[in-house]
Amino acid sequence: MLKKVLLTEMRLRFLMGLAALALFFLVLSAIFFYEWHRYGDLHAEAFGSLLTFFASIVTATVTLVYLHVTRRSLAAAEAAIQLQREQWQMRMTVKPRFWIVKQALDPAVKIREKTVTYRKDMASRYRKESAHGSFYYDSMNWPFYGVDVWNDGERSMRISHYKMWIRDEESISITRPVVGFVVPPNELRSFTATEELIALAFRTRTFTERYERMPCEETVVGLRLIFSDWRGDDHSSHDEYYLVAVSEEKREVTVDRLELRLESGN
C-alpha cells in the first residue's frame, strides 16, 4: 500500500508539473503572438531572443539539478552496495575465536590428569629419605587443558596447525599439526594442549613424563592458529597470551588469559 501511495503521489506530482509547464508555454506563446501582431517583426524577434535566452537558462538549471540529484542518488546507491558488501564479507569471512580452558574428560576415562616427575635441588626443600645427596625427584598432577575454537562465520574452516611459544623467548616454540580439525559455521570444537603447556612450563619443546629441572612458577605462553577457509590456505589468526602459573605448595596449575596482543608476525 505504501508503495502504491508513493507511486500515485509521484505520478500526480509529475502530471501537475507537466500541466504547469504546458500552461507556462501557452502563456508565453500567447504573449509572443500578441507582441508580434501589435509591434511588428523587430519587436517579436527581440522578444523571441529574450525568451530563447530564458529557455537556455532554464535548460541549464534543470540539467544542473538533474546532475546533482543523479550524483546524490549514485552516491547513495554506492554506499548501500558497499554496506551490503561489508555485511556479506563479515558473514563470510572466517575469524576464529579461541581460548585455552580447563576441560573435564569423559567419566569413563580413568586417567583425568597427567603426572609429571621433575628434579628438585635439596636447597629448595630438605628430604632425609632422598637417595641422592644434592637433589631428589618430586611429582605433580597437571589438569587437562584444551583449546576451544569457535567459528562465528557462515563458512566452515579447517585448522591446519597451531603454534605455541614463550613470550620474549620465541626460540622455545612448539608447532603442531591438527589433522582433520574442521569447525562448521557457528559451532565449537576443541583439541588438547596439555602436553604443550607442560613442555613450555619446563622450558622445553617436547613433552616427557620426567624432567631434570623444576617448572617455572610463571610462564607467559602465546598461541596462534593457522587455518584455511574458502578464500585460501594458511591464514594466521591473532595472537592470544596466557599466564601459566605453577604453585608447588598448593600443588595446582592455573592458566589465565592475558589482555596482551602483539602482531602476528612477531
Buried (B, 14 or more C-beta within 10 A) or exposed (E): EEEEEEEEEEEEEEEEEEEEEEEEEEEBEEEBEEBBEEEEEEEBEEBBEEBEEEEEEEEEEEEEEEEEEEEEEEEEEEEEEEEEEEEEEEEBBBBBBBBBEEBEBEEEEEEEEBEBEBBBEEEEEEEEEBEEEEBBBBEBEBBBBBBBBBBBBBBBBBBBBBBBBBBEEEEBBBEEEBEEBBBEBEEEBBBBBBBBBBBBBBBBBEBEEEBEEBBBEEBBBBBBBBBBBEEEEEBEBBBBBBBBBBEBEEEEBEBEEEEEEEEEEE
